[in-house]
Amino acid sequence: MRRFSDRRAEYVVVVCGAQMAKTESLLCVLGHRFDDGPLTPALWVAPTERMWKTISSDRLDKMLRATPSLWEKTAKGRAYKLHEKSISGIRLGFAHAGSAPELAMHSVGLLLLDERDRMLSDVSGEGDPLALAAARVKNYPGSVIGVTSTPTVEGASPIWSLFLEGTREKWAWPCPHCEEYFVPTLELLKWPDKATTAEARSGAFVACPECGAELGDGDKPRMNAHGRFIAHGEDEHGVEHRLEEAPTNSVHSFWISGLASPWQTFGQTAEKLVGAYRSGEMERIQTAVNVDGGEVFRIRGDAPEWEQVMDRRLDYRPGAVPLGVQLITLGVDVQKDRLYWALRGWGYNAESWGLGQGELYGETAYDNVWLALGNLVRAPVGDRQITRAFVDSGYRPGKVWARPENIIYLFCRRFAGQAFPTKGHESQDLPLKMRAIDVTTGGKIVKHGVKLWHLDTDHLKTALYARIRAPADEPGAWHCHSAISEDYCRQVVSEQVIVKASGRRTWMERGPNHYLDCEVLNLAAAMSLNVYHLKPLDPEAPQPDPAPSRPRSSGFGRRSL
């Protein structure tokens, strides 16, 4: 709470378990600001409309009425509204994270987002709710943004990403026996081997990592009373270590273990963990780790390591076409502000070579970035042309009322026969299915209209990972050029498959996955071209030129991009 008055702090980020006074702390920050200043407009953002209404009508109302100095400064009558209040003549507003207009309505000097991980990642196609709301603080020097939440899954938890960007200060306890400070984590929570849930509850303790002392609930009040935040960092190998002082950073981030909660005993936490582990249900285990431990859930799924992608490098540069390439595909992942792309050459036994990848920057609701993609599709790759391009249409750029025609479909009509839109599905009866979607006013299929390819993403990701894992000297090997980056390698294996207790397979993200999507699209494009039926090349014969004929215009929906 003191960091909200620190002029060096632009963000104050708090990560902890459920029911650990996150909301109450933010209410105290509001009370201090509107009583003692600096007096600036404030905005409270909650995940849902119901949540902010409860905060405004119940918890904030009780705080104002219980504090005479604040209640005297609060405008009454019609000025005392549910969605906004006037305190000391300054506006305090409320909004929910699902409404872009509410987030962008007023400029503020104090912005508070409660339970960030419960909010949508994209608000009405306009982007991250924190980024949208943060644009409101630009007009007030010294403004502060407070963000709190219980974390969720590693790689997909916005609050945990914010924590890692900041000073990374963790609540530490002094051991009553050795007096050394340590950070309490669920890893240090112990209970008897093979204990039942009841036995775990009665026999749980925290083990000091320094001296091994068994610490019980009776030690918790003293340890919390003398606790302090200790900053952490990572060495060059990614190993976490404690720092003597917090780094200079505008993002002041804090983490408090659920074990420090004065309202839940070690035994209660152990009982929930043991019950969750015994059930084998991934969702139940995650809930116990997130809610009771306040820790990010690290999924141990099935995926290759990024170093395996790096090991697939061969000695050729991007843009060069290695011997053996018979056709070239392009996979394009569509985002709000850019297009990610990756080129891949294919040969006998579906052996493939990465030929380059990159990003085309620009708002994808407008034409410029699509003109750039058109140039990429037309441009030669070495002495070849791109045989087929698959463009993901899962994200539709632009608002329907502003641009009724899907710009992805317009692009594919422009390159009919060479570029195709795709839509991914978790599962379907065939790995790929093609469907014509352009019809005349009479309801007849347009012969050369857009054809949408439906993809079984589970099948394709599994097949891609199998090729990455396979030895580089086996038939059908998957190769990369010599200049690939670590970011590309990490993205290609950024999802892992989890088999739930029900037997259902699901894919979980560990980080940005744009190049994985591009390579999945490349594999799908190659399969649509019957890549498994390619014949081996005669080394004495000249290489074939698989360049397609100039794309024909269907005449349907003709429009320049």
C-alpha positions as CSV (number, residue, x, y, z in Angstrom):
1,M,0.0,0.0,0.0
2,R,2.9,2.3,0.6
3,R,4.1,1.8,-2.9
4,F,1.0,3.6,-4.2
5,S,2.5,6.8,-2.7
6,D,5.9,6.0,-4.2
7,R,6.6,8.4,-7.1
8,R,8.8,5.7,-8.7
9,A,5.9,3.2,-9.0
10,E,3.8,3.3,-12.2
11,Y,2.3,-0.1,-11.5
12,V,1.7,-1.9,-8.2
13,V,1.1,-5.6,-8.9
14,V,-0.1,-8.0,-6.1
15,V,-0.3,-11.8,-6.6
16,C,-1.7,-14.0,-3.8
17,G,-4.3,-16.6,-3.0
18,A,-8.1,-16.1,-2.6
19,Q,-9.5,-14.3,0.5
20,M,-6.2,-12.7,1.4
21,A,-7.5,-9.0,1.6
22,K,-6.6,-8.0,-2.0
23,T,-9.9,-6.1,-2.5
24,E,-9.8,-4.7,1.1
25,S,-6.3,-3.3,0.4
26,L,-7.5,-1.6,-2.7
27,L,-10.4,-0.1,-0.8
28,C,-7.9,1.3,1.7
29,V,-5.8,2.8,-1.1
30,L,-9.0,4.5,-2.4
31,G,-9.8,5.8,1.1
32,H,-6.3,7.2,1.6
33,R,-6.3,8.9,-1.8
34,F,-9.7,10.6,-1.4
35,D,-9.0,11.6,2.2
36,D,-5.3,12.7,2.1
37,G,-4.6,13.0,-1.7
38,P,-3.2,13.4,-4.2
39,L,-6.8,14.0,-5.4
40,T,-7.2,12.6,-8.9
41,P,-10.1,10.8,-10.5
42,A,-10.1,7.1,-10.0
43,L,-11.5,4.0,-11.8
44,W,-12.2,0.6,-10.3
45,V,-12.3,-2.2,-12.9
46,A,-13.8,-5.6,-12.0
47,P,-14.1,-8.8,-14.2
48,T,-17.9,-8.6,-14.3
49,E,-20.6,-6.0,-14.0
50,R,-22.1,-7.8,-11.0
51,M,-18.7,-7.7,-9.2
52,W,-18.3,-3.9,-9.4
53,K,-21.9,-3.3,-8.5
54,T,-21.3,-5.4,-5.3
55,I,-18.1,-3.5,-4.5
56,S,-19.8,-0.1,-5.0
57,S,-23.1,-0.8,-3.2
58,D,-21.8,-2.9,-0.4
59,R,-18.1,-2.8,0.5
60,L,-17.2,0.7,-0.6
61,D,-20.4,2.1,0.8
62,K,-19.7,0.5,4.2
63,M,-16.1,1.9,4.2
64,L,-17.3,5.5,3.4
65,R,-20.0,5.4,6.0
66,A,-17.6,4.0,8.7
67,T,-15.1,6.8,8.0
68,P,-16.4,10.2,9.1
69,S,-13.8,12.2,7.3
70,L,-14.6,10.4,4.0
71,W,-18.4,10.5,4.5
72,E,-18.4,14.2,5.0
73,K,-16.6,14.7,1.7
74,T,-18.9,12.4,-0.2
75,A,-21.6,14.0,-2.3
76,K,-25.1,12.6,-1.3
77,G,-28.4,12.3,-3.1
78,R,-28.4,12.1,-6.9
79,A,-24.6,12.4,-7.0
80,Y,-24.2,9.2,-5.0
81,K,-24.7,6.8,-7.9
82,L,-24.0,3.1,-8.3
83,H,-21.6,3.5,-11.2
84,E,-19.8,6.7,-10.0
85,K,-19.5,8.7,-6.8
86,S,-18.1,12.2,-6.1
87,I,-15.7,12.4,-3.1
88,S,-13.9,15.7,-2.3
89,G,-15.4,16.9,-5.6
90,I,-13.4,14.2,-7.5
91,R,-15.0,11.4,-9.6
92,L,-14.7,7.7,-8.6
93,G,-16.0,5.5,-11.4
94,F,-16.6,1.8,-11.8
95,A,-16.4,-0.4,-14.9
96,H,-16.3,-4.1,-15.9
97,A,-13.5,-5.5,-18.0
98,G,-15.9,-6.8,-20.8
99,S,-16.9,-3.3,-21.9
100,A,-14.4,-1.4,-24.0
101,P,-16.4,1.9,-24.0
102,E,-16.5,1.9,-20.1
103,L,-12.7,1.3,-20.0
104,A,-12.0,4.2,-22.3
105,M,-14.6,6.7,-21.1
106,H,-12.7,8.9,-18.6
107,S,-9.2,10.0,-17.8
108,V,-8.0,9.0,-14.3
109,G,-4.9,9.3,-12.1
110,L,-5.6,6.1,-10.2
111,L,-6.6,2.9,-11.9
112,L,-7.4,-0.3,-9.9
113,L,-7.9,-3.7,-11.6
114,D,-9.2,-6.4,-9.2
115,E,-8.8,-10.1,-10.2
116,R,-7.0,-9.6,-13.5
117,D,-6.9,-13.3,-14.4
118,R,-10.7,-13.5,-14.3
119,M,-10.9,-10.9,-17.1
120,L,-11.1,-11.6,-20.8
121,S,-7.8,-11.4,-22.7
122,D,-9.5,-9.5,-25.6
123,V,-12.3,-7.0,-25.0
124,S,-14.6,-6.8,-28.0
125,G,-11.7,-7.4,-30.4
126,E,-10.0,-4.2,-29.2
127,G,-7.2,-5.8,-27.1
128,D,-6.1,-6.4,-23.5
129,P,-8.4,-4.8,-20.8
130,L,-5.4,-3.6,-18.9
131,A,-3.9,-1.9,-21.9
132,L,-7.2,-0.3,-22.8
133,A,-7.7,1.0,-19.3
134,A,-4.0,2.1,-18.9
135,A,-4.4,4.5,-21.7
136,R,-6.7,6.6,-19.4
137,V,-3.9,7.6,-17.0
138,K,-1.7,9.5,-19.5
139,N,-3.1,12.9,-18.6
140,Y,-2.1,12.7,-14.9
141,P,1.6,12.9,-14.0
142,G,2.4,10.5,-11.2
143,S,-0.5,8.3,-11.9
144,V,-0.5,4.7,-10.6
145,I,-2.1,1.5,-11.8
146,G,-2.9,-1.2,-9.2
147,V,-3.4,-4.8,-10.4
148,T,-4.3,-7.7,-8.1
149,S,-5.3,-11.3,-8.8
150,T,-5.0,-14.9,-7.8
151,P,-2.8,-16.5,-10.5
152,T,-3.8,-19.2,-12.9
153,V,-1.7,-21.3,-15.3
154,E,1.9,-20.6,-16.0
155,G,2.3,-19.1,-19.5
156,A,-1.3,-18.0,-19.6
157,S,-1.6,-16.0,-16.4
158,P,-1.6,-12.2,-17.1
159,I,-1.0,-11.3,-13.5
160,W,2.0,-13.7,-13.3
161,S,3.5,-12.2,-16.4
162,L,3.2,-8.7,-14.8
163,F,4.8,-10.0,-11.7
164,L,7.8,-11.3,-13.6
165,E,8.1,-7.9,-15.4
166,G,8.4,-6.1,-12.1
167,T,10.6,-6.1,-9.0
168,R,9.5,-9.7,-8.1
169,E,9.3,-9.2,-4.3
170,K,8.2,-12.3,-2.3
171,W,6.9,-12.4,1.2
172,A,9.5,-14.1,3.4
173,W,9.4,-15.4,6.9
174,P,12.1,-15.6,9.6
175,C,12.5,-19.1,11.0
176,P,11.9,-19.0,14.8
177,H,14.7,-21.5,15.2
178,C,17.6,-20.4,12.9
179,E,16.3,-16.9,12.2
180,E,17.1,-17.2,8.5
181,Y,14.5,-15.7,6.1
182,F,12.8,-18.0,3.6
183,V,9.9,-17.8,1.2
184,P,7.1,-20.2,2.1
185,T,5.8,-22.2,-0.8
186,L,3.7,-25.3,-1.2
187,E,6.8,-27.3,-1.8
188,L,7.7,-26.7,1.9
189,L,4.3,-27.9,3.2
190,K,4.7,-31.4,4.5
191,W,2.4,-34.1,5.8
192,P,2.8,-37.8,6.7
193,D,3.4,-40.2,3.8
194,K,0.3,-41.9,2.4
195,A,-1.8,-39.8,4.7
196,T,-5.6,-39.6,4.3
197,T,-7.1,-36.1,4.0
198,A,-7.9,-36.1,7.7
199,E,-4.3,-37.2,8.6
200,A,-2.9,-34.6,6.4
201,R,-5.0,-31.9,8.1
202,S,-3.9,-32.9,11.6
203,G,-0.2,-33.6,10.7
204,A,0.7,-30.8,8.3
205,F,3.7,-28.4,8.9
206,V,6.0,-26.2,7.0
207,A,9.7,-27.3,6.9
208,C,12.3,-24.5,7.1
209,P,14.6,-25.0,4.1
210,E,17.6,-23.7,6.1
211,C,17.5,-25.8,9.3
212,G,14.7,-28.3,8.6
213,A,12.7,-27.2,11.7
214,E,9.0,-28.2,11.6
215,L,6.9,-25.0,11.9
216,G,3.2,-25.1,12.9
217,D,0.3,-22.7,12.9
218,G,1.4,-21.4,16.3
219,D,4.5,-20.0,14.6
220,K,2.6,-18.2,11.8
221,P,1.6,-15.0,13.7
222,R,5.1,-14.3,14.8
223,M,6.6,-15.1,11.4
224,N,4.0,-12.8,9.6
225,A,4.6,-10.0,12.2
226,H,8.4,-10.1,11.4
227,G,8.1,-11.0,7.7
228,R,9.4,-8.8,4.9
229,F,9.4,-8.7,1.1
230,I,12.6,-10.0,-0.6
231,A,13.3,-9.3,-4.2
232,H,14.2,-12.2,-6.5
233,G,15.9,-12.5,-9.9
234,E,17.3,-15.1,-12.3
235,D,20.9,-15.9,-13.3
236,E,22.0,-16.5,-16.9
237,H,20.8,-20.1,-16.6
238,G,17.3,-19.1,-15.5
239,V,17.8,-20.2,-11.9
240,E,16.0,-18.0,-9.4
241,H,17.9,-16.4,-6.5
242,R,17.2,-13.7,-3.9
243,L,18.5,-10.2,-4.4
244,E,19.9,-7.9,-1.7
245,E,17.5,-5.1,-2.8
246,A,14.7,-4.7,-5.3
247,P,15.8,-3.7,-8.8
248,T,15.0,-0.2,-10.2
249,N,11.7,-0.8,-12.0
250,S,8.5,1.1,-12.6
251,V,6.5,-2.1,-12.0
252,H,6.5,-2.9,-8.3
253,S,5.4,-6.5,-8.0
254,F,4.7,-8.6,-4.9
255,W,3.8,-12.2,-4.2
256,I,2.4,-13.6,-1.0
257,S,2.0,-17.3,-0.4
258,G,-1.4,-18.7,0.6
259,L,0.4,-20.3,3.5
260,A,0.7,-16.8,5.1
261,S,-3.0,-16.4,5.3
262,P,-4.1,-15.9,8.9
263,W,-7.5,-17.3,8.0
264,Q,-6.4,-20.8,6.8
265,T,-4.3,-23.3,8.7
266,F,-1.5,-25.4,7.2
267,G,-3.7,-28.4,7.8
268,Q,-6.6,-27.0,5.8
269,T,-4.4,-26.3,2.9
270,A,-2.8,-29.8,3.1
271,E,-6.2,-31.4,3.3
272,K,-7.3,-29.7,0.0
273,L,-4.1,-30.6,-1.8
274,V,-4.2,-34.3,-0.8
275,G,-7.8,-34.5,-1.8
276,A,-7.1,-32.9,-5.2
277,Y,-4.0,-35.1,-5.9
278,R,-6.0,-38.2,-5.0
279,S,-8.8,-37.3,-7.4
280,G,-6.4,-37.0,-10.3
281,E,-8.5,-34.2,-11.7
282,M,-6.3,-31.5,-13.3
283,E,-8.9,-28.7,-12.7
284,R,-9.2,-29.6,-9.0
285,I,-5.4,-29.7,-8.5
286,Q,-5.1,-26.3,-10.2
287,T,-7.7,-24.8,-8.0
288,A,-5.9,-25.9,-4.8
289,V,-2.6,-24.6,-6.1
290,N,-4.0,-21.2,-7.3
291,V,-6.6,-20.4,-4.7
292,D,-5.1,-22.0,-1.5
293,G,-1.4,-21.7,-2.3
294,G,-1.5,-18.5,-4.3
295,E,0.9,-20.1,-6.7
296,V,0.9,-20.3,-10.5
297,F,0.0,-23.7,-11.7
298,R,2.7,-25.4,-13.7
299,I,1.3,-28.0,-16.1
300,R,3.5,-31.0,-16.8
301,G,2.1,-31.9,-20.2
302,D,3.6,-33.5,-23.3
303,A,5.6,-31.3,-25.6
304,P,9.1,-31.2,-27.1
305,E,11.7,-29.0,-25.5
306,W,12.6,-25.8,-27.5
307,E,16.2,-27.0,-27.7
308,Q,14.9,-29.9,-29.9
309,V,13.7,-27.3,-32.5
310,M,17.1,-25.6,-32.3
311,D,18.8,-28.9,-33.0
312,R,16.9,-29.2,-36.3
313,R,19.1,-26.5,-37.9
314,L,20.9,-27.2,-41.1
315,D,23.6,-25.1,-42.8
316,Y,21.5,-23.0,-45.2
317,R,20.2,-19.4,-44.9
318,P,16.6,-18.3,-44.8
319,G,15.3,-17.8,-48.4
320,A,17.5,-20.5,-49.8
321,V,15.8,-23.6,-51.2
322,P,17.6,-26.8,-50.3
323,L,17.9,-29.7,-52.7
324,G,14.9,-31.9,-52.4
325,V,12.2,-29.2,-52.1
326,Q,9.3,-29.9,-54.5
327,L,6.6,-27.6,-53.2
328,I,6.5,-24.6,-50.8
329,T,3.8,-23.6,-48.4
330,L,3.1,-20.5,-46.4
331,G,1.3,-20.5,-43.0
332,V,-0.2,-17.2,-41.8
333,D,-1.5,-16.5,-38.2
334,V,-3.7,-13.4,-38.0
335,Q,-3.6,-11.1,-35.0
336,K,-5.1,-7.6,-34.3
337,D,-1.9,-5.7,-35.1
338,R,0.2,-8.0,-37.2
339,L,0.5,-11.1,-39.3
340,Y,2.9,-13.9,-38.4
341,W,4.1,-16.0,-41.3
342,A,6.4,-19.0,-41.9
343,L,7.6,-20.6,-45.1
344,R,8.3,-24.3,-45.4
345,G,9.5,-26.4,-48.3
346,W,8.4,-30.0,-48.7
347,G,9.8,-33.1,-50.5
348,Y,9.7,-36.9,-50.7
349,N,8.5,-38.7,-47.5
350,A,7.1,-35.3,-46.4
351,E,10.6,-34.2,-45.4
352,S,10.5,-30.4,-44.9
353,W,12.8,-27.4,-44.6
354,G,12.0,-24.1,-42.9
355,L,12.6,-21.3,-45.4
356,G,12.0,-18.3,-43.3
357,Q,9.5,-16.6,-40.9
358,G,8.6,-13.2,-39.7
359,E,6.0,-10.6,-38.9
360,L,4.1,-8.1,-41.0
361,Y,3.1,-5.2,-38.8
362,G,-0.1,-3.2,-39.3
363,E,-3.7,-3.2,-38.1
364,T,-5.2,-6.2,-39.8
365,A,-8.6,-4.5,-40.1
366,Y,-7.1,-2.3,-42.8
367,D,-5.6,-3.1,-46.2
368,N,-1.9,-2.1,-45.9
369,V,-0.8,-5.2,-44.1
370,W,-2.7,-7.4,-46.5
371,L,-1.0,-5.7,-49.5
372,A,2.3,-6.6,-47.8
373,L,1.2,-10.2,-47.5
374,G,0.2,-10.2,-51.1
375,N,3.7,-9.1,-52.0
376,L,5.1,-12.0,-49.9
377,V,2.8,-14.5,-51.7
378,R,3.9,-13.3,-55.1
379,A,7.6,-13.0,-54.3
380,P,9.8,-15.8,-55.4
381,V,11.5,-18.1,-52.8
382,G,14.9,-18.7,-54.4
383,D,13.9,-19.8,-58.0
384,R,10.5,-21.0,-56.9
385,Q,7.0,-19.7,-56.1
386,I,4.8,-20.4,-53.1
387,T,2.6,-23.3,-54.0
388,R,-0.2,-22.8,-51.4
389,A,-0.8,-20.4,-48.5
390,F,-3.1,-21.2,-45.6
391,V,-4.4,-18.2,-43.6
392,D,-6.0,-18.7,-40.2
393,S,-9.5,-17.1,-40.1
394,G,-10.1,-17.9,-36.4
395,Y,-9.6,-14.1,-35.7
396,R,-11.7,-11.9,-37.9
397,P,-10.1,-8.4,-38.3
398,G,-12.3,-5.4,-37.9
399,K,-15.9,-4.8,-36.8
400,V,-18.6,-6.4,-38.9
401,W,-20.6,-3.1,-39.1
402,A,-17.5,-1.2,-40.3
403,R,-16.4,-3.8,-42.8
404,P,-19.1,-6.4,-43.5
405,E,-16.9,-8.5,-45.8
406,N,-14.3,-10.6,-44.1
407,I,-10.9,-9.2,-45.2
408,I,-9.3,-12.7,-45.0
409,Y,-11.8,-14.0,-47.5
410,L,-11.3,-11.0,-49.7
411,F,-7.5,-11.7,-49.7
412,C,-8.0,-15.4,-50.5
413,R,-10.4,-14.4,-53.4
414,R,-7.6,-12.2,-54.8
415,F,-5.2,-15.2,-54.8
416,A,-7.8,-17.9,-55.7
417,G,-6.3,-21.3,-56.0
418,Q,-3.1,-20.2,-54.1
419,A,-4.4,-18.8,-50.8
420,F,-7.1,-20.4,-48.6
421,P,-8.7,-19.5,-45.3
422,T,-8.7,-22.1,-42.5
423,K,-10.7,-22.7,-39.3
424,G,-9.3,-24.9,-36.6
425,H,-11.4,-27.4,-34.5
426,E,-10.3,-29.4,-31.4
427,S,-11.4,-32.5,-33.2
428,Q,-13.3,-33.7,-36.3
429,D,-13.8,-36.9,-38.2
430,L,-11.0,-36.1,-40.8
431,P,-7.7,-34.2,-40.4
432,L,-8.7,-31.8,-43.2
433,K,-12.1,-31.0,-44.7
434,M,-12.6,-28.5,-47.5
435,R,-15.9,-26.6,-48.0
436,A,-16.9,-24.1,-50.6
437,I,-18.5,-21.0,-48.9
438,D,-19.1,-18.6,-51.8
439,V,-22.6,-18.8,-53.3
440,T,-24.6,-16.8,-55.8
441,T,-27.7,-14.9,-54.9
442,G,-29.6,-17.9,-56.2
443,G,-27.8,-20.2,-53.7
444,K,-25.5,-22.0,-56.1
445,I,-21.9,-22.6,-55.3
446,V,-19.5,-20.3,-57.1
447,K,-17.1,-22.5,-59.0
448,H,-13.9,-20.5,-58.3
449,G,-15.1,-19.0,-55.1
450,V,-13.4,-19.2,-51.7
451,K,-12.9,-22.6,-50.2
452,L,-12.6,-22.8,-46.4
453,W,-10.4,-25.6,-45.0
454,H,-11.5,-27.0,-41.6
455,L,-8.6,-28.4,-39.6
456,D,-8.3,-31.0,-36.8
457,T,-5.8,-29.1,-34.7
458,D,-5.2,-31.9,-32.3
459,H,-4.2,-34.3,-35.1
460,L,-2.0,-31.7,-36.8
461,K,-0.2,-30.6,-33.6
462,T,0.5,-34.2,-32.6
463,A,1.9,-35.0,-36.1
464,L,4.1,-31.8,-36.0
465,Y,5.5,-32.7,-32.6
466,A,6.2,-36.2,-33.7
467,R,8.3,-34.9,-36.6
468,I,10.2,-32.5,-34.3
469,R,11.0,-35.3,-32.0
470,A,12.1,-37.7,-34.7
471,P,15.9,-38.1,-35.4
472,A,17.1,-35.6,-38.1
473,D,18.5,-38.5,-40.2
474,E,15.2,-40.4,-40.5
475,P,12.9,-40.2,-43.5
476,G,10.4,-37.3,-43.3
477,A,12.7,-35.2,-41.1
478,W,11.7,-31.7,-40.1
479,H,14.5,-29.1,-40.6
480,C,15.1,-25.4,-39.9
481,H,17.5,-22.9,-41.5
482,S,20.6,-21.8,-39.6
483,A,19.3,-18.4,-38.5
484,I,16.2,-19.4,-36.4
485,S,15.9,-17.5,-33.1
486,E,15.2,-18.8,-29.6
487,D,11.8,-17.0,-29.7
488,Y,10.8,-19.0,-32.8
489,C,11.9,-22.3,-31.2
490,R,10.0,-21.6,-28.0
491,Q,6.8,-20.6,-29.9
492,V,6.8,-23.7,-32.0
493,V,6.6,-25.9,-28.9
494,S,4.6,-23.4,-26.8
495,E,1.6,-25.7,-26.3
496,Q,1.5,-29.0,-24.5
497,V,-1.2,-31.7,-24.5
498,I,-2.8,-32.7,-21.3
499,V,-4.8,-35.9,-20.8
500,K,-7.6,-35.3,-18.3
501,A,-9.0,-37.8,-15.9
502,S,-11.9,-38.3,-18.4
503,G,-9.4,-39.3,-21.1
504,R,-10.1,-36.2,-23.1
505,R,-7.0,-34.5,-24.6
506,T,-6.7,-30.7,-24.4
507,W,-3.9,-28.3,-25.4
508,M,-2.6,-25.8,-23.0
509,E,-0.5,-22.7,-23.9
510,R,2.8,-22.1,-22.2
511,G,3.5,-18.8,-23.9
512,P,3.0,-17.1,-27.3
513,N,2.1,-19.7,-29.9
514,H,2.0,-17.8,-33.2
515,Y,4.8,-19.7,-35.0
516,L,3.3,-23.0,-33.8
517,D,0.1,-21.9,-35.5
518,C,2.0,-21.0,-38.7
519,E,3.8,-24.4,-38.8
520,V,0.5,-26.3,-38.2
521,L,-0.9,-24.4,-41.1
522,N,2.1,-25.3,-43.2
523,L,1.6,-29.0,-42.4
524,A,-2.1,-28.7,-43.2
525,A,-1.3,-27.0,-46.6
526,A,1.2,-29.7,-47.5
527,M,-1.3,-32.4,-46.6
528,S,-3.9,-30.7,-48.8
529,L,-1.4,-31.0,-51.7
530,N,-1.0,-34.7,-51.1
531,V,2.6,-34.3,-49.8
532,Y,2.8,-37.9,-48.8
533,H,2.5,-39.0,-52.5
534,L,5.5,-37.0,-53.8
535,K,8.0,-39.1,-55.7
536,P,11.7,-39.1,-54.9
537,L,13.6,-36.7,-57.2
538,D,16.1,-38.1,-59.7
539,P,19.4,-36.4,-58.7
540,E,20.4,-36.4,-62.4
541,A,17.2,-34.6,-63.5
542,P,16.6,-30.9,-63.3
543,Q,14.5,-29.7,-60.3
544,P,10.8,-29.3,-61.1
545,D,9.3,-25.8,-60.9
546,P,6.1,-26.1,-58.9
547,A,5.1,-22.5,-59.4
548,P,1.3,-22.2,-59.8
549,S,-0.2,-20.5,-62.7
550,R,-1.3,-16.9,-62.1
551,P,-4.3,-17.0,-59.7
552,R,-7.6,-16.6,-61.5
553,S,-10.1,-14.2,-60.3
554,S,-13.5,-15.8,-59.6
555,G,-15.3,-12.6,-60.5
556,F,-17.2,-13.0,-57.2
557,G,-16.8,-10.3,-54.7
558,R,-14.1,-8.7,-56.8
559,R,-12.5,-5.9,-54.8
560,S,-9.1,-4.4,-54.5
561,L,-7.2,-4.8,-51.2
